[in-house]
Amino acid sequence: MNARTHTPDRKEIAEGGRTVTAMTLKRCCNGCGQSLGDADDRDVDRRGNLTDVRGECDHCAPLVALEAAGCKTWQLTRRTIGETSFARWKRYAGPLWETDAEGRRTLAGLEFTADPGHEPVTVLWGDWIIRHLDGHFTIHKAPAEVAS
């Protein structure tokens, strides 16, 4: 696959002497949100849908390889937290609460214990939970600059 170009924004003088910024449409990884470079024809399929570009991302490419090998992956988001109960595997995932300066509690992610007797692992929004073929779990942390 060809490497993507990274066209910088540029200032131009428009009619009437105004300065405008010319920008090229950029493509971000649909797994972690990191910028991959300029958008091009490979980003849209025949039906007009955005393609999966996680394989181009240095951070998400290992997840794509694990999925191809048969592992199950979940990205922890506010929408997918209900999919991560793990009750059928007899695993434990409980809420991880954060308290702000005013004393308000907000859900920050999960505390996940893969096996009884093990220390819980903190899984924050944007992290990936991976169930390997042998049944064990690992966590793939979101990049610090895109984690929320």
Buried (B, 14 or more C-beta within 10 A) or exposed (E): EEEBEEEEEEEEEEEEEEEEEEEBEBBBBBBBBBBBBBBEEEBEEEEEEEEEBBBBBEBBBBBBEBEEEEBEBBBBBEEEBEEBEBEEEEBBBEEBEEEEEEEEEEEBBBBBBBEEEEEBBEBBBBBBBBBEEEEEBBBBBBBEEBBE
